Amino acid sequence: MPNKLYQEIIGLSDEELEKQIVDNKVKLQRLRFNHTISPLENPNVLGETRRYIARLKTELKKRELSK
């Protein structure tokens, strides 16, 4: 049974997936920059954001291959 996060990703349209990927890449870049200047309170958020981008890309690729 897929978890709630995966259900949310499945519910997005292709355009929304692409927008989420771009938005999260910008967020990750900003987090990395801020972490370089002064350590983040919770550095695990970097890995979580990176994995979320990967999940979005995986779903988008799965849809492309199924067409």
C-alpha positions, 0 to 999 in steps of 0.5 A, spaced: 500 500 500 503 506 497 504 511 503 501 518 503 506 522 499 506 517 493 499 518 493 500 525 492 505 524 487 500 520 483 495 525 483 499 530 480 498 532 472 504 531 468 505 539 468 504 539 475 510 534 476 514 538 472 513 544 476 514 541 482 521 538 480 523 545 478 520 548 484 524 543 489 530 544 485 530 551 486 529 550 493 534 545 494 539 550 491 537 555 496 538 550 502 545 548 499 547 555 499 544 557 506 547 550 509 554 553 506 554 559 509 551 557 516 549 550 518 542 548 517 538 546 524 536 540 520 541 538 515 537 532 513 532 536 509 537 536 504 537 529 503 529 529 503 528 534 498 533 530 493 529 524 494 523 527 493 525 530 486 527 523 485 520 520 486 517 526 482 522 524 476 521 517 477 513 518 476 514 522 470 518 517 467 514 512 468 508 516 465 512 517 459 514 510 458 507 508 459 504 512 453 
